[in-house]
Amino acid sequence: MIISARVNTRNVRPAVLSLLCLWLVGCGLAARADRMTPGVSPAKQHPTSVSVAVNGGNKTNPLWTSEIAGDDFRTALIDSINASRLFTAVTADQPDMNLTVTLIKTIVPSSGMTMTSTVVAQWHLARVTDSAMVADEYIVTPFEAGPFDALLAVERVRAANEGAARANIVEGLRRLSDLTIESPRK
């Protein structure tokens, strides 16, 4: 006995179109700190300790789009500073320098095959002893993620955000590495 089933195409077309839209647009996946942490080899290392604060950033709303949380950016930044040994230590207890990064804006794509995210951040480094500004830089870093980076759009947006944050950390640490910072007098 052969059983024949006829597919009602009126129900299939909307389902296929919905899946296609979800593939192109998607929902929000949070950027992950471990994917924002670059491998950095600074030109020079500083004989000072540093505290790290990150202001701004947004937690991802899973019903909307991927974002970069300030806490995750801070974790990636601290991991990068520790791995590169740019400063002697990252500490909150009597540091020589204060590094404050303010995530001003993350420009996030909404749809497409190739997605470009851009992170705009202010990097401010100050000496603790006299609050003197050592550096104050605005860093803008785009990153493009395509279908080979992630098949689903929601994953491409996250990959673009993580890449833009990683590029911002690389550029920020490169600029800090170029500074001349003297050993603190104790």
NORCOR-V624714 format. One record per backbone hydrogen bond with DSSP energy under -0.5 kcal/mol. CO is the residue of the C=O (numbers start at 1). NH is the residue of the N-H. E is the energy in kcal/mol with one decimal. If there is no record, write none. Layout:
# NORCOR-V624714
((CO | NH | E) (CO | NH | E))
This chain:
# NORCOR-V624714
((2 | 4 | -0.6) (5 | 7 | -0.5) (7 | 9 | -0.9) (8 | 11 | -1.3) (8 | 12 | -1.0) (9 | 13 | -2.1) (10 | 14 | -0.6) (11 | 15 | -1.0) (12 | 16 | -2.7) (13 | 17 | -2.7) (14 | 18 | -2.5) (15 | 19 | -2.3) (16 | 20 | -2.4) (17 | 21 | -2.5) (18 | 22 | -2.4) (19 | 23 | -2.3) (20 | 24 | -2.1) (21 | 25 | -3.0) (21 | 26 | -0.6) (23 | 153 | -2.1) (24 | 112 | -0.8) (32 | 35 | -0.8) (32 | 36 | -0.6) (33 | 36 | -1.3) (33 | 37 | -0.7) (36 | 38 | -0.7) (38 | 40 | -0.7) (40 | 42 | -0.5) (46 | 48 | -0.5) (48 | 88 | -2.3) (48 | 89 | -0.6) (49 | 97 | -1.5) (50 | 91 | -2.4) (51 | 99 | -2.8) (53 | 101 | -2.7) (55 | 103 | -3.1) (60 | 62 | -0.7) (61 | 64 | -2.6) (62 | 28 | -1.0) (65 | 61 | -0.6) (67 | 31 | -1.7) (67 | 69 | -0.6) (68 | 58 | -2.2) (69 | 73 | -2.2) (70 | 74 | -2.5) (71 | 75 | -2.2) (72 | 76 | -2.3) (73 | 77 | -2.5) (74 | 78 | -2.9) (75 | 79 | -2.5) (76 | 80 | -2.0) (77 | 81 | -2.6) (78 | 82 | -2.7) (79 | 83 | -2.4) (80 | 84 | -2.2) (81 | 85 | -1.6) (81 | 86 | -1.0) (86 | 46 | -3.8) (89 | 50 | -2.4) (89 | 91 | -0.6) (92 | 94 | -0.9) (96 | 128 | -2.6) (97 | 51 | -2.1) (98 | 100 | -0.6) (98 | 126 | -2.3) (99 | 53 | -2.4) (100 | 102 | -0.5) (100 | 124 | -2.5) (101 | 55 | -2.6) (101 | 103 | -0.6) (102 | 104 | -1.2) (102 | 122 | -2.3) (103 | 57 | -0.8) (105 | 120 | -3.0) (106 | 108 | -0.7) (107 | 118 | -2.0) (115 | 117 | -0.5) (115 | 145 | -3.4) (117 | 143 | -2.4) (118 | 107 | -3.0) (119 | 121 | -0.5) (119 | 141 | -2.5) (120 | 104 | -1.6) (120 | 105 | -1.8) (121 | 123 | -0.5) (121 | 139 | -3.3) (122 | 102 | -2.6) (122 | 124 | -0.6) (123 | 137 | -2.8) (124 | 100 | -3.0) (125 | 134 | -3.2) (125 | 135 | -1.9) (126 | 98 | -3.0) (127 | 131 | -1.1) (132 | 127 | -2.7) (135 | 125 | -2.7) (137 | 123 | -3.4) (137 | 139 | -0.5) (139 | 121 | -2.5) (141 | 119 | -2.4) (143 | 117 | -2.4) (145 | 115 | -3.4) (146 | 149 | -1.5) (146 | 150 | -1.4) (152 | 156 | -1.9) (153 | 157 | -2.5) (154 | 158 | -1.5) (155 | 159 | -2.6) (156 | 160 | -2.5) (157 | 161 | -2.5) (158 | 162 | -2.9) (159 | 163 | -2.3) (160 | 164 | -2.4) (161 | 165 | -2.5) (162 | 166 | -2.6) (163 | 167 | -2.5) (164 | 168 | -1.8) (165 | 169 | -2.2) (166 | 170 | -2.5) (167 | 171 | -2.5) (168 | 172 | -2.6) (169 | 173 | -2.7) (170 | 174 | -2.1) (171 | 175 | -2.4) (172 | 176 | -2.3) (173 | 177 | -2.3) (174 | 178 | -1.4) (176 | 179 | -1.1) (179 | 181 | -0.7) (180 | 182 | -0.5) (181 | 47 | -0.5) (184 | 186 | -0.6))
